[in-house]
Amino acid sequence: MRTSLYSILCIVVRLGAVMLFVETATSFPEIWRYVPSEFDSGMRGMLIGFSGAAIALSFLLWLCPGLLVRLAAGEASREVFESPVAPKDLQFIAFSVLGVVFAINGLIGLVTVLFHIALSARLGDVAFPALAWQNGLDLFVQVFQFSAGIGLTFGARGLAGLLHRLREHGLPPVRSDEDTGPPLS
């Protein structure tokens, strides 16, 4: 496969965009928990604003990764090189690595939340009834992140294929050398 540094870096930027989106979406409930209700609505508004900006940035990076790649790599992004790895396989590898990162983060968070639940049960935190609800929410978020990571790891080939089909939708089919025989009269 002939590829360029530009296409490889676009895949990396999109990988980072997905990581930014998922990390922001999964950490929002935990951050929200630490903002006391006594604070004015400006603090909560700032939290929503920063999270919204991070999500908007992740969508922008997903849709237009070339802007960042051209700024970062400049003229080097036009270099072409040969690689035995097809772009579809490279995207599959990137999604698999991303899934493993999410699964590990989810597993670490899950162990932490389970430790907090066990500690709360041991100490008998009856003075903090909201703690049980918050631990339940944290437990849900960590299980979701772990499950999404496992799903992405094992479904990476299908996701890469789906993105390839969506990208190629509406384009004329690629003709192989066998299809270019003599014209029919």
Secondary structure by P-SEA (a helix, b strand, c coil): ccccaaaaaaaaaaaaaaaaaaaaaaaaaaaaaaccccccaaaaaaaaaaaaaaaaaaaaaaacaaaaaaaaccccccbbbbbcccaaaaaaaaaaaaaaaaaaaaaaaaaaaaaaaaaaaaaccccccaaaaaaaaaaaaaaaaaaaaaaaaaaaaaaaaaaaaaaaccccccccccccccccc
